[in-house]
Amino acid sequence: MTRSTETRREEYLPCLYCGQRYGPDDVALHTEPVHCGRCITCVDKPACFDCRLMYCVCDVHQYRG
């Protein structure tokens, strides 16, 4: 593994909410809170967060199970 490969891998950190690795282009999706305010489970979580509450009414985090 070359040094440039190691540097690239470090740039893409895993998201605390969805587990996907993201780079500079996706920082907002994984770090900026969405003020949905409707569901107590997903309030102020980033847009990548997938709410697991069956009765979630938030348009952004809605349960997709």
C-alpha positions as a Markdown table, in Angstrom:
| # | Residue | x | y | z |
|---|---|---|---|---|
| 1 | Met | 0.0 | 0.0 | 0.0 |
| 2 | Thr | 1.4 | 3.3 | -1.0 |
| 3 | Arg | 1.4 | 6.5 | 1.1 |
| 4 | Ser | -1.1 | 8.2 | -1.2 |
| 5 | Thr | -3.6 | 5.2 | -0.7 |
| 6 | Glu | -3.2 | 5.6 | 3.1 |
| 7 | Thr | -3.9 | 9.3 | 2.9 |
| 8 | Arg | -7.0 | 8.8 | 0.8 |
| 9 | Arg | -8.4 | 6.2 | 3.1 |
| 10 | Glu | -7.9 | 8.6 | 6.1 |
| 11 | Glu | -9.8 | 11.4 | 4.3 |
| 12 | Tyr | -12.9 | 9.2 | 4.1 |
| 13 | Leu | -14.1 | 8.9 | 7.7 |
| 14 | Pro | -16.9 | 6.5 | 8.6 |
| 15 | Cys | -20.1 | 8.2 | 9.6 |
| 16 | Leu | -21.3 | 7.8 | 13.2 |
| 17 | Tyr | -24.9 | 7.5 | 12.1 |
| 18 | Cys | -25.0 | 5.3 | 9.0 |
| 19 | Gly | -21.5 | 3.8 | 8.9 |
| 20 | Gln | -20.7 | 4.8 | 5.3 |
| 21 | Arg | -17.4 | 6.5 | 4.5 |
| 22 | Tyr | -17.7 | 10.0 | 3.3 |
| 23 | Gly | -15.4 | 12.6 | 1.8 |
| 24 | Pro | -15.4 | 16.4 | 1.6 |
| 25 | Asp | -18.3 | 16.4 | -0.9 |
| 26 | Asp | -20.7 | 14.7 | 1.5 |
| 27 | Val | -19.8 | 16.4 | 4.8 |
| 28 | Ala | -23.1 | 18.2 | 5.1 |
| 29 | Leu | -25.2 | 15.0 | 4.5 |
| 30 | His | -23.4 | 13.2 | 7.4 |
| 31 | Thr | -22.7 | 16.0 | 9.9 |
| 32 | Glu | -25.3 | 18.8 | 9.6 |
| 33 | Pro | -28.4 | 18.2 | 11.8 |
| 34 | Val | -31.8 | 18.3 | 10.2 |
| 35 | His | -34.3 | 20.1 | 12.4 |
| 36 | Cys | -37.3 | 17.8 | 11.7 |
| 37 | Gly | -38.7 | 18.2 | 15.2 |
| 38 | Arg | -41.4 | 15.6 | 14.8 |
| 39 | Cys | -39.8 | 12.4 | 16.0 |
| 40 | Ile | -38.0 | 12.1 | 19.4 |
| 41 | Thr | -35.6 | 9.5 | 18.0 |
| 42 | Cys | -34.3 | 11.3 | 14.9 |
| 43 | Val | -34.6 | 15.0 | 15.9 |
| 44 | Asp | -31.4 | 17.0 | 15.0 |
| 45 | Lys | -29.7 | 14.0 | 13.4 |
| 46 | Pro | -28.1 | 14.3 | 9.9 |
| 47 | Ala | -30.0 | 13.5 | 6.7 |
| 48 | Cys | -28.1 | 10.2 | 6.4 |
| 49 | Phe | -29.7 | 8.9 | 9.6 |
| 50 | Asp | -32.2 | 6.1 | 9.1 |
| 51 | Cys | -34.8 | 6.2 | 11.8 |
| 52 | Arg | -35.8 | 2.8 | 13.0 |
| 53 | Leu | -38.9 | 3.9 | 14.8 |
| 54 | Met | -41.9 | 2.3 | 13.0 |
| 55 | Tyr | -44.2 | 5.3 | 13.6 |
| 56 | Cys | -41.7 | 8.0 | 12.5 |
| 57 | Val | -43.5 | 10.8 | 10.7 |
| 58 | Cys | -40.4 | 12.8 | 9.7 |
| 59 | Asp | -40.1 | 13.2 | 5.9 |
| 60 | Val | -36.3 | 13.1 | 5.9 |
| 61 | His | -35.6 | 10.2 | 8.3 |
| 62 | Gln | -38.8 | 8.2 | 7.8 |
| 63 | Tyr | -38.8 | 4.5 | 8.6 |
| 64 | Arg | -38.1 | 2.5 | 5.4 |
| 65 | Gly | -38.3 | -1.0 | 6.8 |
